[in-house]
Amino acid sequence: MDKILVTGGLGFIGSHTVVELQNEGFEVVVIDDLSNSSIDVLSGITSITGKSPVFEILDLKDKQKVQGFFKNHQDIKGVIHFAASKAVGESVQNPLKYYENNLNTLVYVLQELSVLPASNFIFSSSCTVYGQADVMPITENAPVKSAESPYGNTKQIGEEIIQDTCKVVPNLKAISLRYFNPIGAHPTAKIGELPIGVPQNLVPFITQTAAGLRDCLSVFGDDYPTADGTCIRDYIHVVDLAKAHVVALQRLLSDKNEANYETFNVGTGVGSSVLEVIQSFERVSRLALNYKIAPRREGDVIQAYANTAKANNVLGWKAQSTLDDAMKSAWLWEKQIRNL
């Protein structure tokens, strides 16, 4: 039973990944500083799996504490690194916070892994590295363009840091998973997305509007060159995404990787417009959502959806859930936390 460290393991994607790791028999250690998550998530994970992961409150920006952690856990076989700040708008307002939190922490963790006899590292990357791609669907070979935000830039630089480290540390194997748009919640409604303050993402804003927390949903722009004029994204169920991390980790642990640094797109391969997501929610909830068309939002790309052939064929992973499945689980979660 290999011991796996999950940084940011009480966050949205992290918590679902902890569940899938425990379901596969891994021993999981979670680090989280609780700056963007809740300790209550721990009981949700335990309730689903019947087992509580080892948990330590730790700020990865504290290099000495990172060193101390790895000294106490020398038998860690792999790390899945989620811990990072992730709000695009906030990163524009406070870039230094993002560069410190997203890059320093990555460096400190890699420094510890670099001295181990063997280490396996999964990085939480993003399709933001592609910017507005020239060709749809987006393959892993699409050019990495100038980032639209400091947040996006930290993902690009993070990948470069890992790649450069892998070149000189042969005992380090790493995979960057470039997510598209994670949505939904665990089907048990015991864990899900917990945005702090006003949601930055579409689906929690939809569910909060339906629950009465928000008066109205703004659809930013209906004049894009798409079928219905709204932006198109690749929305992936968070449980499917979590399972991709487990498959990627198993690839490294079983030495099936073709190089000691690899990248994979993780999406459904299907683009859905903002209006299609709203229609999906209305279909599964049987509610009419209050929304209005608003001016375009700066920094939004027109469309982004994945070519998933590499993940499907090389990684042996494929998204299973539909958009309706994801929206249904998101609404179930929202009703559960609001006692509706």
C-alpha positions in Angstrom: 0.0 0.0 0.0 2.0 3.0 -1.3 1.9 6.2 0.7 0.9 9.2 -1.5 1.1 12.9 -0.5 -1.7 15.1 -1.8 -1.0 18.8 -1.3 -4.1 21.0 -1.3 -6.0 17.8 -0.6 -9.0 19.4 1.0 -9.7 21.6 -2.0 -12.3 20.9 -4.7 -10.3 18.6 -7.0 -7.9 17.5 -4.3 -10.6 16.1 -2.0 -12.2 14.1 -4.8 -8.7 12.7 -5.8 -8.1 11.7 -2.1 -11.4 9.7 -2.3 -10.3 7.9 -5.5 -6.8 7.2 -4.2 -8.3 5.7 -1.0 -10.8 3.7 -3.1 -7.8 2.2 -4.9 -6.1 1.2 -1.7 -3.4 3.9 -1.4 -2.4 5.3 2.0 -3.0 9.1 1.7 -1.4 12.0 3.5 -3.0 15.4 3.0 -1.3 18.7 3.4 -3.5 21.9 3.3 -3.2 25.3 4.8 -7.0 25.7 4.9 -6.7 29.2 3.2 -9.2 28.2 0.5 -10.8 25.1 2.0 -12.6 23.8 5.1 -11.6 21.2 7.7 -15.2 19.8 7.3 -14.1 18.3 4.0 -12.0 15.8 5.9 -15.2 14.2 7.5 -16.8 14.2 4.0 -13.9 12.1 2.7 -14.0 9.8 5.7 -17.7 9.3 5.4 -17.4 8.3 1.7 -14.4 6.0 2.0 -14.7 4.7 5.6 -11.1 5.8 6.2 -9.6 9.1 7.2 -6.4 10.2 5.5 -3.5 11.5 7.6 -3.9 15.3 7.7 -1.4 18.0 8.5 -2.1 21.8 8.4 1.0 23.1 6.7 1.9 26.2 4.7 4.1 25.1 1.9 5.5 28.6 1.6 7.4 27.8 4.8 10.5 26.0 3.4 11.7 24.6 6.8 8.3 23.1 7.5 8.3 21.4 4.1 11.8 20.0 4.9 10.5 18.8 8.3 7.5 17.1 6.7 9.6 15.1 4.3 12.0 14.2 7.1 9.0 12.7 9.0 7.6 11.0 5.9 10.5 9.4 4.1 8.4 6.6 2.7 6.3 8.7 0.4 6.1 7.1 -3.1 4.3 9.9 -4.9 3.1 13.4 -4.7 0.0 14.9 -6.3 0.4 18.7 -6.2 -2.8 20.8 -6.1 -1.8 23.4 -3.6 -2.0 26.8 -5.4 -4.1 30.0 -5.6 -6.4 29.7 -8.6 -8.6 32.8 -9.1 -7.7 34.5 -12.4 -9.2 37.9 -11.5 -7.4 38.0 -8.1 -4.1 37.0 -9.8 -4.4 40.1 -12.0 -4.9 42.3 -8.9 -2.3 40.6 -6.7 0.3 39.0 -9.0 3.1 38.7 -6.4 0.8 36.6 -4.1 0.3 34.2 -7.0 4.0 34.0 -7.9 5.0 33.3 -4.3 2.2 30.8 -3.5 2.2 28.9 -6.8 5.9 28.8 -7.6 7.9 28.9 -4.4 5.8 26.0 -3.0 6.4 24.0 -6.1 10.2 24.6 -5.9 10.3 23.6 -2.2 8.4 20.3 -2.8 10.6 19.4 -5.9 13.8 20.1 -3.9 12.7 17.5 -1.4 11.7 15.0 -4.0 15.0 15.5 -5.9 17.1 13.9 -3.1 14.9 10.8 -2.8 16.0 7.5 -4.5 12.8 7.6 -6.6 9.9 10.0 -6.7 6.7 10.4 -8.7 5.1 13.7 -9.2 1.7 14.7 -10.7 1.2 18.4 -11.3 -2.1 20.2 -11.4 -1.8 22.2 -14.6 -4.4 23.9 -16.8 -5.6 24.4 -20.3 -4.9 28.1 -19.7 -1.4 27.4 -20.9 -2.8 27.3 -24.5 -4.5 30.7 -24.4 -6.8 31.1 -27.4 -5.6 28.1 -29.4 -5.6 28.4 -33.2 -7.1 24.9 -33.8 -9.9 23.0 -32.1 -9.9 20.6 -30.4 -6.6 21.4 -28.6 -3.8 18.8 -28.6 -0.9 18.6 -26.3 1.3 19.8 -29.2 -0.6 23.1 -29.5 1.8 26.0 -28.9 1.9 27.4 -25.3 1.0 31.1 -25.8 1.5 34.1 -23.7 -0.6 33.7 -20.5 -3.7 35.8 -20.2 -3.2 36.2 -16.4 -0.5 35.8 -13.7 -2.4 32.7 -12.6 -2.1 31.2 -16.1 1.6 32.2 -16.2 2.3 30.3 -12.9 1.0 27.2 -14.6 3.3 27.7 -17.6 6.3 28.5 -15.4 5.4 25.6 -13.1 5.5 23.2 -16.0 8.9 24.6 -17.1 10.3 24.2 -13.6 9.2 20.6 -13.5 10.6 19.9 -17.0 13.9 21.5 -16.3 14.2 19.6 -13.0 13.4 16.2 -14.7 16.2 16.8 -17.2 18.8 16.8 -14.4 17.2 14.6 -11.8 16.8 11.1 -13.4 15.1 9.6 -10.4 12.2 12.1 -10.7 9.3 11.2 -12.9 6.5 13.7 -13.5 3.2 14.2 -15.4 1.5 17.5 -15.9 -2.3 17.1 -16.3 -3.8 20.1 -18.2 -7.3 20.3 -17.0 -10.1 21.9 -18.9 -13.2 23.0 -16.8 -13.8 20.8 -13.7 -17.5 20.9 -12.5 -19.9 18.8 -10.4 -19.5 17.1 -7.1 -19.3 13.6 -5.6 -22.5 11.7 -6.2 -22.9 11.2 -2.5 -23.1 15.0 -2.1 -20.7 14.7 0.8 -17.9 16.7 -0.9 -18.1 19.3 -3.7 -17.0 22.8 -4.7 -16.9 25.4 -1.9 -16.2 28.8 -3.4 -15.3 31.5 -0.9 -17.3 34.7 -1.6 -18.7 35.3 -5.0 -18.0 32.4 -7.3 -15.5 33.0 -10.1 -16.7 30.0 -12.1 -19.9 29.4 -14.0 -21.4 26.3 -12.4 -21.3 27.4 -8.8 -22.8 30.7 -9.8 -25.6 28.9 -11.6 -26.4 26.7 -8.5 -26.1 29.6 -6.1 -28.5 31.6 -8.3 -31.0 28.7 -8.4 -30.7 28.4 -4.6 -31.5 32.1 -4.1 -28.0 33.3 -3.0 -27.5 35.3 -6.2 -30.2 37.4 -7.8 -29.2 36.8 -11.4 -26.5 35.1 -13.5 -24.6 37.2 -16.0 -23.7 35.6 -19.3 -20.7 37.6 -20.5 -21.3 38.2 -24.2 -23.6 36.6 -26.7 -21.9 37.9 -29.8 -18.9 35.5 -30.0 -18.4 33.6 -33.3 -20.1 30.4 -31.9 -23.4 28.7 -32.7 -25.3 30.6 -30.0 -22.9 33.5 -29.5 -21.7 32.4 -26.1 -18.2 31.1 -25.1 -17.5 27.4 -25.4 -15.6 25.3 -22.8 -14.9 21.7 -22.1 -16.7 20.8 -18.8 -15.4 17.7 -17.1 -17.0 16.0 -14.1 -14.6 16.3 -11.1 -14.8 12.6 -10.3 -13.6 11.8 -13.8 -10.8 14.3 -13.3 -9.9 12.8 -10.0 -9.7 9.3 -11.5 -7.3 10.7 -14.2 -4.8 11.6 -11.4 -4.9 8.0 -10.0 -4.3 6.6 -13.5 -1.4 9.0 -14.1 0.1 8.1 -10.8 -0.2 4.4 -11.4 1.5 5.0 -14.8 4.6 6.4 -13.0 4.6 3.9 -10.2 4.5 1.0 -12.7 7.2 2.6 -14.9 5.0 2.7 -17.9 5.9 6.3 -18.7 7.7 6.9 -22.0 9.8 9.8 -20.7 10.4 11.2 -17.2 8.2 14.2 -18.0 4.9 13.9 -19.8 1.8 16.1 -20.4 -1.8 15.1 -20.9 -5.0 17.0 -21.6 -7.8 16.1 -19.3 -11.2 16.9 -20.7 -14.2 15.3 -22.3 -13.4 16.3 -25.9 -16.8 18.0 -26.2 -17.3 21.8 -26.2 -20.4 23.2 -24.5 -21.5 26.8 -24.7 -22.5 28.8 -21.6 -26.2 28.7 -22.8 -25.9 24.9 -23.2 -24.7 24.6 -19.6 -27.6 26.7 -18.4 -30.0 24.5 -20.4 -28.5 21.4 -18.9 -29.0 22.7 -15.4 -32.6 23.7 -16.2 -33.2 20.2 -17.6 -31.9 18.3 -14.6 -33.2 20.6 -11.9 -36.6 21.4 -13.6 -36.1 25.0 -12.7 -36.0 28.1 -14.8 -32.8 30.0 -14.1 -32.7 33.8 -13.9 -30.0 35.0 -16.2 -29.2 38.0 -18.3 -26.8 38.8 -21.2 -23.9 41.1 -20.0 -21.0 42.7 -21.9 -18.0 40.5 -22.7 -15.5 39.9 -19.9 -11.9 40.8 -20.5 -9.5 37.8 -20.9 -12.2 35.3 -21.9 -11.2 33.1 -24.9 -13.8 32.3 -27.5 -13.6 28.5 -27.2 -11.4 25.8 -25.7 -12.0 22.1 -25.7 -9.6 19.2 -25.6 -8.4 16.6 -28.0 -8.3 13.7 -25.5 -6.8 11.1 -27.8 -3.5 11.0 -25.9 -5.1 10.6 -22.5 -7.5 8.0 -23.9 -4.9 5.9 -25.8 -1.7 6.4 -23.9 -2.9 7.0 -20.4 -5.8 4.6 -20.8 -8.3 7.1 -19.2 -11.6 8.4 -20.6 -14.2 10.7 -19.1 -17.4 8.8 -18.3 -19.9 11.4 -17.1 -22.1 13.6 -19.3 -22.7 17.3 -18.8 -26.2 16.5 -17.4 -24.5 14.1 -14.9 -22.2 16.8 -13.7 -24.9 19.5 -13.4 -27.2 17.1 -11.5 -24.4 16.3 -9.0 -23.6 20.1 -8.6 -27.2 20.9 -7.9 -27.5 18.0 -5.4 -24.4 19.3 -3.6 -25.7 22.9 -3.5 -29.1 21.7 -2.1 -27.3 19.6 0.5 -25.0 22.5 1.8 -28.0 24.9 1.8 -30.4 22.4 3.4 -32.9 22.9 0.6 
